Amino acid sequence: MTVRTFTAPIALLTIFAALLATMYLGYASNTEKNLHDFPIALVNQDLGDTIDGAPANLGAQVTDGLVAGIPADKVDLRVVGIASARTQLENGEVYGAIIIPSDFTKRLAILGAGAVVPGEIERPVITVQSNPRVGPYTAGIMSRIADQALAQVQQTVGRNLTDRVTSTVGADAAAQISGAARLAIADPVHIVDVPFRPMPDGAGQGLVAFFYTLILLLAGFTGAMIIHTLVDSILGFTPTEYGPLFVHPPVTGTSRLRTLFIKWAIIGTAAPVLSGVFLGIAKLLGVPVSSPLLLWLYGTLAVIAVGFTALSVLAIFGTAGLMVNLIVFVVLGLPSSAATVPLEAVPGYIAALARFEPMHQIYLAVRAILLFDGRAEAGLSHGLWMTVLGLAIGVILGAAVTFAYDRRGLHRTTEATAALVPARAAS
């Protein structure tokens, strides 16, 4: 027993704990401060009207006010037409939309006149559409941004409308305006907050896409560890304990590359079965699955990609590969997945991980299949090709490195290890 026996594990655990805290606490601690490039569509359909004998378009003024008032460093405000806004909402490219209707100016003019002329009037409407299918947290962020921006619009429009009514009827007549009418013109715009496409029953407010992603990734990740341990035990490379029993078969001498091929074959055979189990249980639990075949096929690919890559990491790094896999697939993967908090509301170092982290790529594809009708533009295409790329990288690295180990004579035997140690010491 040496000091290193105690200090080495404690040092490793301390580093691991610091990484966990940095990723997970940084991920959720201050979404408002971390907000950047949050995509919102702004649509002005206002046709304008004639007010006091002059043409006016108050919707355009509101649009200009929103563009100027919403901080550009936090929100990517896209002024687009209604068709483009709907397409971007359907593809999950924007997290919400602010829509000014075609009769906005006309209704404001009628509201101003109604303050002094009897008759039925309707307040002008601005619609705020959230996109809950993008993620469970995005609707709340969208509502807060819209509330803050439109509160200023409400105040400005109300003040201008009050001034116009007062100047039109004169100060004496303005004094006779009822309190209810004054309140109406001071707070003239009716803000309607509605989801673009409400979540279907059984979708868990969108969390079902995240958890389906998680079980696919865990199937590949933990499946690789189980297969790695069992196959190495059967081939005699590592001992196995069953309670008090200690079993260590003789070493078979199978090469590293062939051992990796055996492990790949096992996870490849198990992947369609596991994907089918997940799909069947999802259907039994009432999860809405509009494209079951597509989900099964992609689930199979995802399990294979994660499993092959995790097995390659274990073949390359040995025991240390367990920690590498845990960090890559879980510790870094969960915060950068964008499955709960969107990437536009997390620190930049976490958002940067999403460019290559496996969980984010799988989530984009699963979310598109479950919540966006399998639309390629909604993330399926990107997630699919990134999954294939990850699989290719895992296969190439695993095969190349284990082949190089075998060529150098670094076989999995005590003799090879003993021959390697003096060579390292001499170098």
N, C-alpha and C positions, 0 to 999 in steps of 0.2 A: 504494500500500500504506500503510495507516494503522494506528495502535495498535488501533483498534476492530476491525479485521479479525482480530486475534488475541484480544483480550479478550472480545468478544461471544460467540464460540463456546465459549470456555473457561468463561465465567460460566454459560452455559446448560447445559453439560455438568456443571458442579459442582452446580447446583441439581437436575438430573435424577438425578445419582448419590446425592445426599442423600435424595431421595424414594425411590429404589430401596432404599437401605439401611434407611430407616425402615420401609418396608412389608415387605420380605422377611426382614430379620433380626428385626424385631419380631414377625413372624408365627410364627417357629419357635423363638425363643430360649428361652422359659420358659413352656411350656404349663401346668405345675403352678401357677405363680404367677398366671397369667392365667385360671385356671379359674373359671367363674361359670355358675350356672343350668344345670348339666349334668343333663339329665333322666333319672331312673332310677325305675322302678316298684318298689314294695315290696308283696308279696302275702303275707298271713298266712292260710293255710287251716287252721291248727291247730284241731282240735275240742276240745282239752283232755282231761283225764283226772282220775282221783281219785288223789291221792298222800297217803299217811298219813291216809286217811279224810277228806280235804278236797279239794274241786274245785280244779283248777289249770289254767292255760293258759300254759305257758312260751313258746309262740309269741308271745303278746301281749306278754310281758315282753321278748322279743328285739326285737320291733317297736318298742316304746317306747325300748329302748336304742339301736337304730339311728337312730331319729328324733332322739334327743338327741345322739348321738355324731357323726353325719355333719354337717359344717359347712353350715348353710343358705345361707351366702353363696357357696358353691362348687357345691353340688349341689341340684337341684330334685327332692327325694325325694317321690314321689307314692304314698301309701298307697291302693291300689285293689284291686278284686277280680280274680280270675284272668282273667275274660272281658275286662274293660277293659284289663288288662295286655297280653293277646295282641293286641287290636285296635290298641293304641298301638305295639306292636312291629311289627306288620304294616304300619302306616302310616308307620313311621320317626319317630314322635313322641317315643319314648323310646329311649335308647341301650343299655338293658339292663334286666334285672329281677332282683330277689332274691326267691326264692320259698320260703316255709316250708310244708312239707307238712302234711296233715291229721293225721298220726300223730306229730307232732314230740314232744309231751308224753308220749305213751304210750311211745314208744321210749326217751326219756330215763329214764322210770321203770323200764322193763325193764332198761336198761343199769345203773342204780344197783343194782337187785336182783341182777343177774348178777354183780356184783363179789363177792358173798358166797354166792350160790346157784348151783350148777353148772347149765349149760344153754346152748343156742345163743342168741346175741343179735346184733342188728344195730344199728349206730350210727345215730342220727337224721341226717337229711340236710337241708342247705340248698342249694338250687340257685341258681347265679348264671348267668343267661343274658345273653350279649352279643348285640348286634345288628350284625353285621359289615357288613350291606348298607348301613347308613347312611354308613359311611366306613371306610377301612382303618386309621385311627388310633384310632377310638372304642373298639374292643374292648380295646386296651391300657389306655386310661384307665379304662374300666369295671372291668377286672380289678384295677388298682391301688387304686381306691376301695373295691371289695368286700373285697380282701385286708386293707386297713387297718382297715375297719369291723368285719369279721367276726373279726379277730384278737382284738379287745377282747371281742367276744361270746363267743368260744371260751374266753377266760380267765375271764370272769365266770361262765359256765355251768359250766365245769369246777370252779371253786372252790366254787360253791354245791352242786354235786352231790357233791363230796368231803365237804363239811361235813355234808350230809344223810345220806350213808352212814355216816359216822363217828358221828353222833349216834344213828342208828338201831340200830347193832350194838354200840355202846359202845367205849370206848377200847381195852380188852383184845382184843376180837375184831377191831377195826380193824387192830391190829398184825399180825394173821395174814393180812391181805389180800395177795395176791401182787403182785409188782412190775408184772407185765403188766396186772393189773386196775387198779392205781393209775394207770398210764399211760393206760389206756382212759377212766377217769372224769375224769382231769385234762384230756384232750383229746377230749371226747365227741362233737363234731359233725363229720360228714363233709361237707366243702364240695366240691360238684361244679360245675365250670366248663364250660359247654357253649354253643355258639352257638345262637341261636334258629332261624335258617334259614341253614345253611351256604351258602357261595358256590358257585354252579354252576361246573363246569369251563369254563375259557376266560374267566372274568370278571376274572382278574388281581387277585384279592383286592379287587375293587371299583374298582380303578384304571381299568378299561375305561370306566366311566361318565365319569370325569374326562377321559380322553384323547379320547373321542368328543365331549364338550363342547368341548374345545380345538380339534379340527379343524373343527367347525361354526363356531366363532367366528373362527378364522383364515381360513376360506374367505370369510366375509363381510368381514372386516377387510382382509386382503391383496387379496382380489378387488376391493374398492372402490378401493384404491390403484392396482392395475393398470389397471382400467377408467378411472379418473380420468386417469391419465397418457396412455394410448393414445388415448382419445377427444379429449382436449385437443390431442394432437399431430396427429391426423387433421383436426381442425377448425381447425388453424393457430394455436392459442393458445400452444403451447409447442413449442420445437424438440426433435428427437429425434436422439440420436447412436447410430450403429451402428459401434463401433470408431472408426476415423478419419473415418468419414462423418458429415456434419452435415446434417440434413434439417429444413427449416422451411417447410412449405406456407403459402400465403397464408391470411390470416384470413378465415373464412367469414362472420363477423358474426352467428353464431347467438346468440340471447339467453341470459342466464344460466339462466333458468327452463327454456327448451327444452333447453339442454345438460344440465341436471340430469335432466330427464325421459328423455333418451336414455340416460344412464348408469343410471338406475333400471330402464329397460326391459331393458338388457343383464344386470344382476345378477339381475333377476326371471326372465329366461329361463334363465339359467345355474343358478339355485338348485336346481330339481328335478333337474337333471342331476348336480350336485355331490352332493346328498343321496343320489341313487341310487348314485353311485360309492362313497360311504362305506359305504352299507348293503351293497352287493355285496361289497366287500372284507372287511367285517366277517364276513359269512357264509362267505366263502372261508377266513378265518383261524380259523374255529371259535368266534367270539364268540357267546354265547347270546343270541338275539334272539327273544323270544316273540311280539312284536307288530311285525312288519316294516313293515306298512302305516302303523301309527301312528308309528313311528320315522321313516319316510321323509317323512311329511306334516309332522311337527314339525320335522325337520331342514331341510326346505324353508323353513318359516316362519322358523326361526332365522337361516338364511343371509340371507334377504330382510331381516329386521329389522335385523341388524347391518350388512349392506351398504348399505341405504337410509340408515340413520343416519350411517354413516361417510362416505358420499358427501355428505350434507347438511352435515356438519361441514366437509368440504373445500370445499364451495361457499360456505359462510359465512365461513370463516377463511382460505381460500387455503392457501398453503404451511404456515402455522402449524397448519393443521388436521391435518397429519401427526403432529405432536407431541401435539395434543389427543387424537386417536384412539388413539395409542400409550399414553398415560397412562390414558385411560378404559377401554379394552378389555383392556389387558394388564397394565400396571404396577399399577393398583388392582384389576383383576379377579382375577388369580391368587390373591393372599392372601385375598381376601374370598369366594372361591368356595365354601369349606367342602368342597372335594373331597378333601382329605387330612386336614388338622387341622380339627376341628369349630369352628364359630363360638364355642362356649362355652369354648374353650381358647385364644383369641387375644385380643389387647388390644381394649378397647372401641372404639377409633377404627377398627379394621379391621372388627369385627363390624358397626358402624353402616353401613359402605359396602355391605354385603350387601343392604340394603333397596332399593337401586336399581341396583347394579352388574349389567350384562348377563350376565356369566359365571355368577354365582350363580343367576340365574333360569333360564338354559339348563340348568345342571347339575341343578337340582331336577327339571326335566321329564325330562331324559335318564335320570337315575338312577331315577326312578319307572317309566319305560318298560322299562329294561333289567333292573332288579333288584327292582322291587316290582310286577311284573305289570301295569304301566300303571294303577295305582290313582290316582284323582284325589286322594284324601286324602293320598297319599304325596308330594305335591309337584307332580304333573302339572298340576292345576288352577291352582295359584299360578303356576307357571312359564309356563304357556300364556298366562294373562291378562296377566302382566307383560311377556311378549314382545310381545303385541299392543299393549299400552300403549306400550312402547318404540318399536315401529314407527310408531304413530300420532304420537308426539311428533317422531320424526325426519322424517316426511313433512310435518307441519304447519310445523315450524321451517324446513326446507329450502325448501319452496315459498313460505312467507311472506317469508323474508329475500331470496331471489333475486328474487322479484317486486318487492320494495321497491327492491332495487338497480337493476333494469331501469327502474322508474318514475322514479327519480332520475337516470337517464342514466348510471349507472356501468357502462358497457359494458366488455367486456374488450378494450380497444384502447389504444394508446399515447396517442391524442388525449384519451381520457377521463381517463387518469391524469394527463396534463399539465394538464388543466383542473382537476383535483381538488387538485393540490399547491398552487397559489397560493391557492386558497380556504381551505385548511387554514392556510397561513402567515398569511393575513390575519386569520383567527379567533384 
